[in-house]
Amino acid sequence: MNINVKSEGNKKWIELDGRLDTTAAPQLGEVIEKELQEPVKELVIDMEKCAYVASSGLRVILQAQKSINRVQGSMVVKNVNETVMEVFEMTGFSDILTIE
């Protein structure tokens, strides 16, 4: 998986390219943890090029949401494909996350 990070002030965009599986989830977790060391009020996770999400990937996304909530920020998950959206809906993540 390729993970690209863009910053603008206190807003971060994390673009995912590939499969968010058990191999890639820890890598994403490290990136998010590092990026949230700085003051972040808005986090955008762009999943346009993410074809698959495993349960380990869901945990990382949920942890990111909890971390951003602690600093009273907002998180948006964007460009989710149909397959990943089905996973979000089946697991109840579509009720927890802001998905655009």
SULGI-V933930 format. One record per pair of residues at least 12 apart in sequence whose C-alpha atoms are under 7 Angstrom apart, sorted by the first residue. I is the first residue (numbers start at 1). GAP is how many residues later the second one is. If there is no record, write none. Layout:
BEGIN
I_GAP ; I_GAP
END
This chain:
BEGIN
1_16 ; 1_17 ; 1_18 ; 1_19 ; 1_23 ; 2_14 ; 2_15 ; 2_16 ; 3_12 ; 3_13 ; 3_14 ; 4_12 ; 10_29 ; 10_30 ; 10_31 ; 10_32 ; 11_29 ; 11_30 ; 11_31 ; 11_32 ; 12_28 ; 12_30 ; 12_31 ; 12_32 ; 13_30 ; 13_31 ; 13_32 ; 14_30 ; 14_31 ; 14_32 ; 15_30 ; 15_31 ; 15_32 ; 16_30 ; 16_31 ; 16_33 ; 16_34 ; 17_32 ; 17_33 ; 18_31 ; 18_32 ; 18_33 ; 19_31 ; 19_32 ; 19_33 ; 19_34 ; 20_30 ; 20_32 ; 20_33 ; 20_34 ; 20_37 ; 21_32 ; 21_33 ; 21_35 ; 21_36 ; 22_32 ; 22_34 ; 22_35 ; 25_31 ; 25_32 ; 25_35 ; 29_31 ; 32_32 ; 41_32 ; 41_33 ; 42_31 ; 42_32 ; 42_33 ; 43_31 ; 43_32 ; 43_33 ; 44_31 ; 44_32 ; 44_33 ; 45_31 ; 45_32 ; 45_33 ; 46_31 ; 46_32 ; 46_33 ; 47_31 ; 47_32 ; 47_33 ; 48_31 ; 48_32 ; 48_33 ; 51_33 ; 52_32 ; 53_31 ; 75_23 ; 76_22 ; 76_23 ; 77_21 ; 77_22 ; 77_23 ; 78_21 ; 78_22 ; 79_21
END
